[in-house]
């Protein structure tokens, strides 16, 4: 049986020094952009891919994908 996957939407935050926004705020901004682009609700999502330009050792964000799952429910 062949499995097929699709990417319906993507989101990212602005690049730069975003001191006014916390990590949770940035996660929500990117997720809302992706959901708008996909024209879907969060309950319709089967998979979320998380990436970061910084290494876990640099900012202590080795748990980032788990944190995203917790924030988005």
C-alpha positions, -999 to 999 in steps of 0.1 A, spaced: 0 0 0 14 34 -10 11 63 14 7 98 1 12 130 20 4 166 12 16 200 25 -14 223 27 1 253 44 32 267 60 39 296 84 69 313 98 77 343 120 95 374 109 133 372 111 151 395 134 152 405 170 117 400 182 121 410 218 84 420 222 73 384 215 79 353 236 85 319 223 48 309 227 37 340 208 60 331 179 47 295 178 11 308 177 19 333 149 35 307 127 7 282 133 -20 307 126 -3 317 93 0 280 83 -37 273 92 -49 303 72 -28 292 42 -42 257 44 -77 269 50 -80 243 78 -87 242 116 -62 228 141 -84 197 146 -78 187 109 -40 186 112 -23 152 113 13 163 114 33 195 123 69 199 112 89 221 135 123 236 127 145 263 142 176 281 130 193 277 163 207 245 178 193 231 210 227 236 227 226 274 218 193 283 232 181 252 252 153 245 228 158 208 223 122 202 233 108 227 208 86 202 189 71 189 221 65 225 233 47 233 200 24 203 205 16 215 241 9 251 230 -13 241 200 -31 213 219 
